Amino acid sequence: MDARAISKAKLPSRHVTVGPERAPHRSYLYAMGLSAAEIAQPLVGVASCWNEAAPCNISLMRQAQVVKKGVASANGTPREFCTITVTDGIAMGHQGMKSSLVSREVIADSVELTMRGHCYDALVGLAGCDKSLPGMMMAMVRLNVPSIFIYGGSILPGSYRGRQITVQDVFEAVGQHSVGTISDAELLEIEQAACPSAGSCGAQFTANTMATVAEAIGLALPYSCGAPAPYEMRDRFNFASGEKIMELIARNIRPRDIVTIEA
């Protein structure tokens, strides 16, 4: 279905882009470099939980740029925004963990508010850590605008003395160190080797689990959640998600059409 044939008559963005009374709104869009043709196209929110708190989310902004190219190639106008996230890998083991579950609700709320406030027609959401994945998907189902979820991808394993290790091995090493089985130097070597790249915790923790859920319930493209964060093939899925969101708009397919008890 050709996205160029999409009518704005029933799309949310008509409230900020169509008619003489929306000239002030369009002025703001022109200020950001949009053309009249781009303003006339569907506006697609590209939301990410990018931050520098942990490797889980550090690649999301870069991946979002590829999503935007996919949207633009299919005659949509991407509008990027970020929301917060609290990463359990940093927050746990101290008072910070009290912020974790609350962050899921804040993510869902903030994405919903941004989408509604700016009248975006569809959402592509990128997330990379435990609470940001369900938070982003909750926003999609609540908004019920055409939506696609993208997982930022898992981290690659590290290498320690000829064997692969992950952050799970660092936890084990802390226990070994506490009983004197390994030295300070060995613990330091393990902690510096375990996480060599961008990406979510390298084990079947919440992030990787929720990524499989995203595919299973139909909010993510098939196979898109399996590629690790540093792999170039992630960008194939990112670009395709940008293209496919325009098809969802054209066909008026929404999350609640997909995420059903029957499915």
Backbone bond lengths (Angstrom), bond angles and torsions (degrees), N, CA, C in turn:
res aa  C-N    CA-C-N  psi(-1)  N-CA   C-N-CA  omega(-1)  CA-C   N-CA-C  phi
1 M - - - 1.467 - - 1.528 109.17 -
2 D 1.326 117.94 130.85 1.455 122.92 -175.61 1.522 110.11 -78.76
3 A 1.333 116.10 118.17 1.461 120.28 -178.63 1.522 112.01 -64.84
4 R 1.337 117.34 -21.26 1.465 119.87 179.85 1.522 111.68 -66.95
5 A 1.324 116.88 -17.41 1.460 120.65 -179.05 1.527 112.40 -88.20
6 I 1.336 117.53 0.00 1.460 120.79 -177.80 1.524 109.84 -68.03
7 S 1.320 116.32 129.28 1.460 121.75 175.97 1.521 109.61 -91.70
8 K 1.327 115.83 139.26 1.462 119.90 178.29 1.525 112.56 -82.98
9 A 1.315 116.65 -0.44 1.461 120.23 -172.35 1.519 113.17 -56.43
10 K 1.348 116.92 -31.40 1.462 119.72 -178.32 1.528 112.68 -117.64
11 L 1.322 117.67 8.55 1.460 120.75 -179.35 1.529 110.77 -89.38
12 P 1.320 118.03 147.46 1.468 120.51 179.97 1.525 113.57 -56.04
13 S 1.334 117.77 -35.12 1.462 120.06 -174.52 1.521 113.51 -67.11
14 R 1.328 117.33 -10.71 1.464 118.83 177.21 1.529 110.46 -61.76
15 H 1.337 116.00 -26.58 1.463 120.35 -177.51 1.528 112.82 -70.78
16 V 1.331 117.34 -14.56 1.466 119.55 -179.50 1.528 112.87 -123.95
17 T 1.330 117.27 -1.04 1.471 118.57 -175.15 1.521 114.75 -129.74
18 V 1.310 119.31 -12.20 1.469 121.13 -171.10 1.530 110.46 -115.24
19 G 1.326 115.99 133.11 1.453 121.59 173.78 1.518 113.43 97.81
20 P 1.335 116.85 154.91 1.471 120.94 -178.16 1.522 113.43 -62.12
21 E 1.331 116.56 -30.02 1.467 119.00 -178.92 1.521 112.40 -70.18
22 R 1.328 117.61 -12.14 1.467 120.87 179.22 1.526 112.04 -99.59
23 A 1.314 117.18 14.25 1.466 120.51 177.32 1.531 112.47 -56.41
24 P 1.348 119.75 -41.97 1.471 118.69 177.96 1.529 112.49 -61.96
25 H 1.327 116.53 -38.58 1.462 120.01 178.11 1.530 110.51 -63.05
26 R 1.328 115.22 -44.95 1.459 119.06 -179.38 1.532 111.51 -64.83
27 S 1.325 116.98 -30.27 1.463 119.90 177.58 1.520 111.21 -57.95
28 Y 1.325 116.37 -41.11 1.464 120.16 178.18 1.525 111.17 -64.08
29 L 1.323 115.90 -38.09 1.464 119.54 -179.98 1.525 111.18 -69.56
30 Y 1.340 116.88 -38.93 1.464 119.56 175.15 1.526 110.85 -62.21
31 A 1.326 116.73 -34.94 1.466 121.03 -178.96 1.520 112.29 -61.42
32 M 1.337 116.74 -24.87 1.465 121.03 -179.99 1.522 112.42 -95.25
33 G 1.336 116.15 10.22 1.456 119.84 173.84 1.509 115.59 93.61
34 L 1.330 118.06 5.93 1.459 119.66 178.75 1.522 110.40 -75.18
35 S 1.316 115.19 146.47 1.463 121.19 175.58 1.523 109.44 -91.27
36 A 1.329 115.81 168.60 1.465 119.76 176.84 1.522 110.52 -60.07
37 A 1.334 116.68 -37.65 1.466 120.33 179.37 1.522 111.14 -65.50
38 E 1.320 117.05 -40.43 1.471 120.01 179.73 1.524 111.29 -68.21
39 I 1.318 116.78 -36.87 1.463 120.44 177.96 1.527 110.43 -66.02
40 A 1.322 116.70 -32.01 1.467 120.89 -179.39 1.521 112.75 -75.36
41 Q 1.326 117.49 -15.99 1.464 121.17 -179.97 1.530 110.84 -82.58
42 P 1.344 117.57 163.58 1.464 120.07 173.10 1.530 110.86 -58.05
43 L 1.321 116.46 140.66 1.461 122.54 178.18 1.526 108.87 -97.10
44 V 1.312 116.29 123.10 1.467 122.05 -175.82 1.524 109.72 -112.95
45 G 1.324 116.95 117.41 1.454 120.66 174.37 1.521 110.48 -71.28
46 V 1.325 116.28 129.80 1.466 121.97 174.77 1.525 106.17 -116.56
47 A 1.322 115.21 99.54 1.466 121.20 -172.60 1.516 110.59 -103.04
48 S 1.324 116.39 137.90 1.460 119.36 174.30 1.516 110.29 -136.57
49 C 1.325 114.41 158.36 1.464 121.87 175.87 1.528 110.32 -100.51
50 W 1.326 116.49 35.97 1.460 120.50 -177.51 1.522 111.30 -60.97
51 N 1.308 115.56 136.37 1.467 121.42 166.77 1.524 109.20 -163.44
52 E 1.318 115.63 177.04 1.460 121.41 -179.71 1.521 111.90 -105.58
53 A 1.333 116.94 22.43 1.463 120.79 -178.70 1.520 112.39 -75.69
54 A 1.336 116.75 -32.72 1.463 120.58 -174.19 1.524 108.75 -160.72
55 P 1.332 117.93 162.69 1.470 120.28 -178.83 1.522 113.76 -65.59
56 C 1.327 117.43 -18.07 1.467 121.90 -177.66 1.530 112.48 -54.03
57 N 1.320 116.44 -39.39 1.462 120.99 -171.07 1.520 114.25 -113.48
58 I 1.322 117.43 -1.01 1.461 120.26 -170.04 1.528 112.85 -67.17
59 S 1.320 118.22 -22.49 1.475 120.01 -178.85 1.524 113.03 -95.38
60 L 1.323 117.89 -1.74 1.466 119.92 -171.34 1.523 113.01 -66.97
61 M 1.330 117.73 -38.32 1.462 119.03 -179.64 1.526 110.68 -64.62
62 R 1.329 116.72 -41.00 1.462 119.82 177.49 1.525 110.66 -63.01
63 Q 1.343 116.38 -44.20 1.457 119.44 -179.94 1.527 111.44 -64.94
64 A 1.329 116.29 -34.24 1.465 120.02 179.71 1.524 111.85 -61.98
65 Q 1.340 117.16 -31.30 1.468 119.38 179.37 1.529 110.87 -64.09
66 V 1.322 116.57 -34.48 1.465 120.52 178.90 1.529 110.00 -71.71
67 V 1.332 116.37 -39.26 1.466 120.15 175.27 1.524 109.74 -56.99
68 K 1.316 116.62 -45.47 1.462 121.21 -178.73 1.527 111.65 -60.70
69 K 1.319 116.39 -38.10 1.466 119.74 176.66 1.526 110.84 -64.12
70 G 1.331 116.52 -38.18 1.457 120.14 177.33 1.514 112.25 -64.69
71 V 1.331 116.44 -42.24 1.466 121.05 177.41 1.525 110.00 -60.93
72 A 1.324 116.20 -48.54 1.465 120.68 -177.51 1.526 111.81 -63.58
73 S 1.335 116.89 -35.38 1.467 120.09 -179.81 1.519 112.08 -66.47
74 A 1.337 115.84 -22.97 1.465 120.81 -179.05 1.525 111.98 -103.49
75 N 1.340 116.13 21.25 1.463 122.47 174.68 1.519 113.47 69.76
76 G 1.320 115.63 38.31 1.450 121.83 170.34 1.518 109.60 -117.36
77 T 1.329 116.01 166.51 1.461 121.38 179.23 1.523 108.84 -116.86
78 P 1.336 117.89 105.82 1.465 120.54 -177.50 1.521 111.82 -76.29
79 R 1.336 115.74 142.31 1.467 121.60 176.36 1.527 106.81 -129.95
80 E 1.306 115.97 108.22 1.465 121.38 -173.65 1.523 111.47 -85.33
81 F 1.333 116.07 140.72 1.463 120.86 170.22 1.520 109.39 -150.79
82 C 1.318 115.48 160.19 1.467 121.22 -179.35 1.519 110.10 -117.14
83 T 1.315 115.42 157.28 1.455 121.08 170.84 1.525 108.31 -130.27
84 I 1.318 116.41 178.70 1.463 121.06 -176.42 1.521 110.91 -82.32
85 T 1.306 115.34 169.39 1.459 120.64 165.36 1.517 108.95 -157.38
86 V 1.307 115.75 150.15 1.467 122.34 171.91 1.519 106.70 -115.51
87 T 1.315 116.88 119.56 1.458 121.89 -175.14 1.520 110.45 -93.78
88 D 1.327 116.23 120.68 1.461 120.84 -175.18 1.525 112.83 -60.26
89 G 1.325 117.39 -31.86 1.452 120.21 -179.19 1.514 112.90 -59.95
90 I 1.326 116.95 -29.07 1.459 121.97 176.27 1.524 110.87 -95.78
91 A 1.330 117.14 -35.71 1.466 121.20 -172.75 1.523 114.06 -77.39
92 M 1.336 117.96 -25.60 1.469 118.98 -171.84 1.530 112.27 -77.23
93 G 1.338 113.75 155.98 1.458 120.79 177.89 1.509 114.04 89.58
94 H 1.336 117.16 4.63 1.468 121.31 178.85 1.529 108.11 -158.64
95 Q 1.317 117.54 -170.34 1.459 121.68 -175.19 1.527 113.09 -62.83
96 G 1.326 116.75 -20.64 1.457 119.83 -178.92 1.513 113.91 -60.16
97 M 1.334 117.17 -25.03 1.465 119.55 -177.39 1.526 111.95 -66.87
98 K 1.324 117.19 -18.67 1.464 119.65 176.37 1.531 111.37 -66.96
99 S 1.316 116.23 -16.99 1.467 120.58 179.13 1.519 112.87 -88.03
100 S 1.318 117.51 -12.62 1.460 121.16 -168.66 1.522 113.41 -64.06
101 L 1.317 117.38 -61.45 1.464 120.00 -175.25 1.522 111.20 -64.68
102 V 1.330 116.25 -36.24 1.464 120.00 177.98 1.526 110.50 -59.69
103 S 1.330 116.26 -35.14 1.470 119.52 -177.64 1.519 112.09 -62.32
104 R 1.324 116.86 -31.52 1.468 119.80 177.73 1.519 110.66 -58.51
105 E 1.324 116.32 -44.75 1.464 120.58 -179.44 1.526 110.92 -68.50
106 V 1.335 116.46 -39.06 1.463 120.19 179.81 1.527 110.60 -64.87
107 I 1.323 116.47 -40.06 1.469 120.27 177.04 1.525 110.26 -60.50
108 A 1.322 116.43 -50.67 1.469 120.01 179.74 1.523 111.06 -59.32
109 D 1.329 115.94 -45.16 1.468 120.14 -178.88 1.523 111.66 -63.74
110 S 1.340 116.81 -45.13 1.465 119.87 -174.70 1.522 111.74 -68.97
111 V 1.329 116.91 -38.12 1.463 119.51 176.71 1.526 110.01 -65.40
112 E 1.320 115.98 -43.93 1.466 119.63 179.09 1.527 111.03 -61.37
113 L 1.329 117.27 -43.90 1.462 120.74 -178.82 1.525 111.59 -64.58
114 T 1.324 116.78 -42.08 1.465 120.10 179.57 1.522 110.96 -64.24
115 M 1.324 116.15 -44.01 1.461 120.25 -179.80 1.522 111.18 -63.78
116 R 1.323 116.63 -46.23 1.466 120.29 -177.89 1.527 110.98 -69.52
117 G 1.334 116.49 -42.29 1.456 120.13 -176.51 1.513 113.57 -64.21
118 H 1.330 116.97 -31.10 1.458 120.30 -176.85 1.529 112.96 -108.25
119 C 1.326 116.18 4.92 1.471 121.84 172.90 1.523 112.94 59.03
120 Y 1.329 116.05 43.96 1.461 119.16 176.41 1.524 109.72 -76.12
121 D 1.316 115.59 146.25 1.460 121.58 -171.98 1.524 113.87 -86.95
122 A 1.314 117.46 -21.89 1.461 121.70 -176.47 1.519 108.33 -157.37
123 L 1.334 115.34 167.91 1.463 120.36 -175.28 1.521 110.77 -137.62
124 V 1.330 115.48 129.26 1.462 121.88 164.31 1.520 105.91 -113.36
125 G 1.331 116.84 119.23 1.458 120.88 -174.37 1.511 112.20 -116.61
126 L 1.332 116.84 130.06 1.458 122.65 178.97 1.522 109.68 -112.01
127 A 1.330 116.01 133.50 1.461 120.47 178.87 1.516 109.64 -146.68
128 G 1.357 116.06 158.88 1.451 118.17 -173.88 1.507 117.34 -140.14
129 C 1.344 119.01 -2.78 1.466 117.32 -178.99 1.524 111.01 -134.78
130 D 1.321 115.45 177.49 1.465 122.24 -161.88 1.525 114.87 -50.33
131 K 1.316 117.95 -51.48 1.459 120.00 -175.02 1.518 112.95 -91.15
132 S 1.331 116.77 -18.34 1.465 118.33 -178.65 1.523 112.20 -74.09
133 L 1.331 117.40 -30.34 1.469 118.90 178.13 1.522 111.61 -64.32
134 P 1.343 119.17 -56.11 1.471 117.83 178.25 1.518 112.44 -64.17
135 G 1.352 117.71 -34.03 1.461 119.73 178.90 1.513 111.75 -60.72
136 M 1.328 116.54 -43.83 1.464 120.80 179.80 1.527 110.63 -66.44
137 M 1.322 117.07 -41.84 1.467 119.70 -179.43 1.524 111.69 -69.99
138 M 1.324 117.42 -34.89 1.466 120.29 175.25 1.524 110.55 -60.19
139 A 1.333 116.43 -42.09 1.465 120.15 178.43 1.523 110.91 -61.16
140 M 1.318 116.58 -40.31 1.464 120.51 -179.07 1.523 111.64 -61.88
141 V 1.319 115.80 -45.89 1.464 119.44 -177.49 1.522 110.55 -70.94
142 R 1.320 117.16 -36.55 1.463 119.89 178.65 1.527 111.49 -67.74
143 L 1.324 116.80 -43.86 1.462 120.46 178.89 1.523 111.85 -67.50
144 N 1.326 115.45 -39.68 1.468 123.25 -177.41 1.528 112.32 54.73
145 V 1.332 115.49 40.73 1.463 120.62 165.65 1.528 106.46 -101.78
146 P 1.326 119.11 158.20 1.467 119.56 178.29 1.530 110.75 -49.68
147 S 1.331 116.50 128.45 1.466 120.58 -170.62 1.521 111.51 -143.86
148 I 1.328 115.40 145.86 1.462 122.45 171.88 1.520 108.26 -134.80
149 F 1.329 115.94 132.91 1.461 121.59 178.36 1.527 109.94 -97.61
150 I 1.322 115.93 141.54 1.464 121.58 175.91 1.524 109.28 -127.30
151 Y 1.316 115.46 125.40 1.466 121.05 173.89 1.518 108.56 -84.07
152 G 1.326 116.97 136.94 1.457 120.36 -179.93 1.511 114.26 -67.44
153 G 1.326 116.95 -20.52 1.456 121.34 178.02 1.514 113.03 103.34
154 S 1.317 115.34 153.80 1.463 121.95 -178.47 1.527 111.00 -81.75
155 I 1.312 115.82 157.22 1.460 122.81 176.00 1.530 109.37 -74.19
156 L 1.316 116.62 156.57 1.462 120.98 174.30 1.530 110.19 -83.74
157 P 1.325 118.33 153.73 1.467 119.80 176.91 1.519 110.94 -70.58
158 G 1.336 114.98 152.70 1.451 120.02 174.07 1.517 110.92 -91.10
159 S 1.315 115.77 178.13 1.462 121.11 -180.00 1.527 109.53 -126.95
160 Y 1.323 115.26 127.56 1.470 120.99 -179.84 1.520 109.05 -134.71
161 R 1.316 115.53 109.89 1.459 122.21 176.85 1.535 112.27 52.17
162 G 1.326 114.43 45.07 1.451 120.08 173.84 1.511 116.36 88.05
163 R 1.325 118.27 2.99 1.467 119.81 177.62 1.526 109.96 -130.22
164 Q 1.338 114.42 153.86 1.455 119.80 178.63 1.526 110.30 -77.63
165 I 1.333 115.76 139.67 1.460 120.63 176.54 1.521 109.46 -135.93
166 T 1.333 115.26 158.99 1.458 122.69 175.70 1.520 108.15 -130.47
167 V 1.316 115.41 -178.19 1.464 119.48 178.46 1.529 111.33 -60.30
168 Q 1.331 116.79 -25.77 1.461 119.90 177.21 1.533 110.75 -61.07
169 D 1.324 116.44 -34.99 1.461 120.30 177.41 1.526 111.47 -69.29
170 V 1.323 116.82 -27.71 1.465 119.52 177.20 1.527 109.98 -67.85
171 F 1.330 116.48 -41.12 1.468 119.28 175.82 1.527 110.73 -59.66
172 E 1.314 116.03 -44.05 1.465 120.14 177.98 1.531 110.77 -62.26
173 A 1.331 115.64 -38.81 1.460 120.05 -179.45 1.522 112.05 -65.74
174 V 1.323 116.93 -33.82 1.467 120.09 176.12 1.524 110.04 -60.63
175 G 1.336 115.96 -43.03 1.465 119.70 176.97 1.518 111.99 -64.02
176 Q 1.323 116.48 -42.25 1.465 120.19 178.81 1.525 111.11 -63.66
177 H 1.315 115.78 -39.89 1.469 120.46 179.39 1.523 111.14 -65.29
178 S 1.335 116.07 -37.33 1.469 119.77 -177.22 1.520 112.82 -66.08
179 V 1.336 117.29 -24.31 1.471 120.43 178.98 1.531 111.42 -105.61
180 G 1.327 115.84 8.89 1.453 119.71 174.11 1.511 116.14 82.48
181 T 1.340 117.47 12.62 1.468 120.37 -179.11 1.523 111.99 -73.58
182 I 1.327 117.18 -33.31 1.462 120.93 176.61 1.526 109.05 -126.15
183 S 1.318 115.73 158.74 1.463 121.87 -176.15 1.525 111.68 -88.89
184 D 1.341 115.74 172.14 1.463 120.79 174.46 1.529 110.62 -57.75
185 A 1.321 115.97 -42.52 1.465 120.59 -177.91 1.525 111.53 -64.94
186 E 1.330 116.87 -39.35 1.461 120.42 179.30 1.524 110.85 -67.87
187 L 1.323 116.86 -41.16 1.464 120.44 177.45 1.524 110.33 -61.46
188 L 1.325 116.80 -43.26 1.460 120.68 178.64 1.522 111.07 -62.14
189 E 1.303 117.09 -41.36 1.464 121.42 179.54 1.526 110.85 -62.60
190 I 1.325 116.44 -40.90 1.468 121.05 179.62 1.523 110.84 -66.85
191 E 1.335 116.71 -47.40 1.465 119.01 -176.45 1.523 112.04 -65.93
192 Q 1.329 117.34 -29.27 1.461 120.48 179.48 1.529 112.92 -81.21
193 A 1.320 117.15 -15.14 1.469 120.80 -176.74 1.521 114.12 -103.33
194 A 1.322 118.02 -18.07 1.467 121.03 -166.84 1.524 114.21 -71.21
195 C 1.319 117.85 -30.94 1.468 121.14 -172.83 1.524 109.49 -124.68
196 P 1.333 118.39 86.28 1.465 121.45 -170.68 1.522 115.94 -89.48
197 S 1.324 118.27 -0.11 1.465 118.40 -172.67 1.518 110.52 -152.00
198 A 1.326 114.99 177.01 1.459 120.57 168.95 1.523 109.37 -67.73
199 G 1.337 116.13 157.28 1.457 120.40 175.49 1.512 113.16 130.00
200 S 1.315 114.86 166.70 1.461 121.73 -177.41 1.525 111.38 -79.04
201 C 1.322 115.84 165.15 1.465 122.44 -176.89 1.526 111.17 -47.43
202 G 1.330 115.38 131.46 1.457 120.44 -174.10 1.508 113.97 -83.48
203 A 1.307 117.07 60.33 1.466 122.70 176.57 1.520 107.43 -160.47
204 Q 1.321 116.53 174.27 1.458 119.45 -178.83 1.524 109.66 -82.69
205 F 1.339 114.82 61.38 1.452 121.77 174.64 1.531 108.58 -90.48
206 T 1.323 117.09 -166.28 1.464 120.44 -172.36 1.527 113.00 -62.68
207 A 1.330 118.04 -40.56 1.469 119.68 -175.46 1.525 111.65 -62.11
208 N 1.325 116.86 -51.93 1.465 119.12 179.56 1.524 111.54 -65.89
209 T 1.333 116.57 -34.04 1.466 120.12 177.44 1.525 110.80 -64.23
210 M 1.337 116.69 -49.08 1.463 120.08 -179.54 1.526 111.83 -66.55
211 A 1.320 117.08 -26.59 1.468 119.60 175.75 1.523 110.78 -64.77
212 T 1.333 116.76 -41.95 1.464 119.26 177.02 1.526 110.50 -66.31
213 V 1.331 116.29 -35.04 1.467 120.51 176.48 1.527 110.08 -62.59
214 A 1.332 117.28 -41.58 1.469 121.09 -178.99 1.523 111.60 -57.49
215 E 1.333 115.87 -41.60 1.467 119.21 176.74 1.523 110.88 -70.29
216 A 1.326 116.48 -42.23 1.468 120.51 -175.38 1.521 111.97 -62.95
217 I 1.337 117.20 -37.07 1.465 119.39 -178.29 1.526 111.90 -89.22
218 G 1.323 117.40 -1.26 1.456 120.73 171.67 1.509 116.60 89.92
219 L 1.339 118.49 11.12 1.460 119.80 179.02 1.525 112.61 -87.24
220 A 1.332 117.39 -19.16 1.464 121.95 178.02 1.524 109.63 -112.05
221 L 1.321 116.63 150.95 1.462 120.07 176.70 1.526 110.16 -63.58
222 P 1.330 117.98 144.87 1.468 120.81 179.05 1.527 112.00 -54.02
223 Y 1.319 115.69 135.01 1.473 125.09 177.24 1.525 114.01 71.31
224 S 1.323 118.18 -1.26 1.466 119.60 -173.58 1.520 113.49 -71.71
225 C 1.313 117.52 -21.11 1.465 119.98 -175.00 1.523 113.37 -90.14
226 G 1.318 117.68 -5.80 1.461 120.00 -174.42 1.511 115.21 -84.81
227 A 1.323 117.88 -26.13 1.465 120.62 -175.72 1.522 110.67 -73.74
228 P 1.329 118.41 129.10 1.469 120.85 177.29 1.528 112.00 -60.06
229 A 1.316 115.74 156.54 1.466 121.19 -175.04 1.526 114.25 -54.70
230 P 1.345 120.12 -40.57 1.468 118.75 -176.70 1.529 114.58 -78.41
231 Y 1.319 118.97 -10.19 1.462 120.95 -173.76 1.531 111.08 -71.11
232 E 1.329 116.11 137.34 1.461 120.84 178.74 1.521 112.16 -63.08
233 M 1.334 117.08 -27.90 1.460 119.48 -178.89 1.527 112.30 -63.95
234 R 1.328 118.08 -16.60 1.462 119.70 175.69 1.526 109.94 -58.39
235 D 1.333 115.93 -36.70 1.457 118.49 -176.88 1.522 112.78 -69.03
236 R 1.315 118.11 -23.87 1.466 119.87 173.73 1.528 109.67 -64.66
237 F 1.333 115.57 -43.16 1.463 119.55 178.54 1.530 111.00 -69.85
238 N 1.331 116.89 -37.31 1.461 120.06 179.24 1.524 111.09 -62.97
239 F 1.331 116.06 -47.33 1.467 120.31 179.70 1.524 110.50 -64.31
240 A 1.332 115.96 -43.60 1.469 120.06 -179.67 1.520 111.40 -63.09
241 S 1.327 117.21 -36.04 1.468 120.18 178.31 1.519 110.51 -64.54
242 G 1.339 116.52 -39.25 1.459 119.75 176.07 1.514 112.58 -63.53
243 E 1.315 116.44 -38.72 1.467 120.18 176.78 1.528 111.16 -67.91
244 K 1.336 115.68 -46.55 1.467 120.59 -173.48 1.522 112.49 -67.48
245 I 1.329 117.43 -28.48 1.461 117.90 -179.61 1.524 110.36 -63.89
246 M 1.330 116.78 -31.14 1.457 119.87 177.63 1.526 111.07 -69.73
247 E 1.319 116.02 -34.05 1.465 119.51 175.76 1.527 110.68 -66.71
248 L 1.338 116.38 -38.59 1.469 119.51 177.96 1.523 110.96 -63.53
249 I 1.338 116.69 -39.05 1.469 119.49 176.71 1.526 110.03 -62.81
250 A 1.323 116.10 -47.55 1.469 120.63 -177.62 1.522 111.71 -60.88
251 R 1.336 116.31 -36.39 1.467 120.92 -177.78 1.527 112.49 -94.76
252 N 1.333 116.22 -0.75 1.470 122.03 179.31 1.531 111.92 54.96
253 I 1.327 115.71 45.85 1.468 121.37 176.59 1.521 108.20 -97.36
254 R 1.323 115.62 124.75 1.464 121.54 -173.12 1.528 110.85 -121.28
255 P 1.345 117.44 161.96 1.469 120.01 -177.23 1.522 114.49 -53.64
256 R 1.322 117.38 -39.96 1.465 118.65 -177.36 1.529 112.47 -73.87
257 D 1.328 117.15 -10.55 1.464 120.44 170.51 1.522 110.83 -78.64
258 I 1.331 116.18 -22.08 1.466 122.30 -174.13 1.519 111.63 -104.78
259 V 1.332 116.17 -47.37 1.471 121.45 -176.06 1.528 108.34 -86.00
260 T 1.315 115.82 83.56 1.463 121.73 -177.30 1.524 110.37 -123.95
261 I 1.304 116.43 161.39 1.468 120.91 176.72 1.521 109.98 -60.88
262 E 1.332 116.23 -39.38 1.458 120.07 -179.49 1.527 111.30 -63.32
263 A 1.322 116.00 -40.11 1.463 120.07 -179.58 1.519 110.83 -65.95
